[in-house]
Amino acid sequence: MHVQFITSDQAVALIKDDAVLTSGGFIGTAVPEELFQALEKRFLATQQPRDLTLFLPTSQGDAKDKGANHLAHDGLVKCVIAGHWGLMPKLGKMALENRIEAYNFPQGTIVQAMRAMGAGMNGFLSKTGIGTFIDPREEGGKVNAKTTKNRVDIVNVNDDEFLWYTLPKPTFAFLRGTYADRNGNITMKREALTTEMLTQAILTHNAGGTVVVQVEKVLDIGEIHPHEVIIPGAFVDYVVEVSDLSMHMQTYGTSFNEEFILPSQKIATDWSSDKALPLDERKIIARRSAMILDGSKKLLNYGIGMPEAIPMVLAEEGAGGQFIPTVEPGIVGGTPAGGLNFGASSRPWAIIDQPYMFDFYDGGGLDVAFLGLAQCDQYGNINVSRFGSKFAGCGGFINISQNAKEIVFCGTFTAGGLKVTVKDGELVILEEGKSKKFLQQVEQITFSGREAMRQGKKTTYITERAVFELTSDGFMLTEIAPGVELQRDIFNQMEFIPLVAENLQTMEASIFQTALMNLKF
């Protein structure tokens, strides 16, 4: 038997200086917390290992101390490559202070590149990222001045433009499952996601590296059915059975929620009035966004924040069961969770590996994606990844926004203290937000308006007081809310004057009524 069963302290003692460490998990779901803690403890006690490169598909952390935040020590890590940084603020601070090399690449592209490199490729070819800050003609995905190595290049194949990503191959992997048998076969039956565990195991194994899997419990041979095996024991070197189940929470938001792994149920059609959202800016935006949908648009993705209200409006209108939500780490159907449970879903239809979900996204499988609107400029570019000293990263935003058939950006018109109400069917702005969101130029391009126009992609920008569209002529105002004054409430609150449609419309009156809209799909 080649698999060895060891403690977390024994596992981290195997890591050498200059190792390339990859870790599985999404936010806090399926993250091997005990291994992270053990590595931090070893470094603080011995100052070893040193100069690690941390290679993560996305944020692994709780926005405080958990997950990869344990590794935020000078000397321990020299470089971080990640798809999202927002929940790893300690590492993000090191990057912004130029203390480590740091890259931010699209989350989906990272997991697809991992799979390709595991199959023997030297890199990964993709269109995802063209025209954004990932593009080497922009920033090349580099976070700071300390980061000089180019990892993205422009290549042409048959007169078509692609990005070529060259990423490091891991020499060590921290992975996680629920149970292991004595042959090292790993099941994830109590995990809310399978993420990219199998992909990382294959990549690390084929690169000659060491694969360590943290599990809740070790079972006898024969207790795990072959269909339940996510990582075959043939790809595993060491198994660590946790010493404390608090190091093996289902997510960083909950110890264990059975709803995250139970089969889907028939969706209820009843909707009680006490579940209804108040008629505020969030509901106005969600209602107008829901009007985008019709019977031909079934497969959806809802981003974090404002878009999370859209399924609530659909449920209120009795249409919740007519559309299929997806979540990027591998969820199809069910009710997507939020906060530190984001990525999981109650009663999902299916849980698939993250690389396959992004194959579906990048291939144009999504009918509509509803995403957040943090900053927008006169070219229709969107920034959700970096704001001054605040660094969140792109996550799956670029994959989703660049490749969905239709994109809807949802957000308030201004930020920082905006207060509105509805009176007699009209929008009343009680207090304007302190910060403008429609700028001459965004701080970082996470979505390229120019690339969307080149593709002819239908792109809509929805706020509580105005709707814009990206047209062949440019960024155009197409609708305003009843009660809104064009100059005072729109133009004066922007850093640029948009094109205005000749047939400028008033937003649908039913959006601003407390009664149901009676949406029909």
Summary of the structure (lengths in Angstrom):
residues: 521
radius of gyration: 23.6
end to end distance: 57.8
largest distance: 74.8
contacts: 1884
relative contact order: 0.12
helix: 25%
strand: 28%
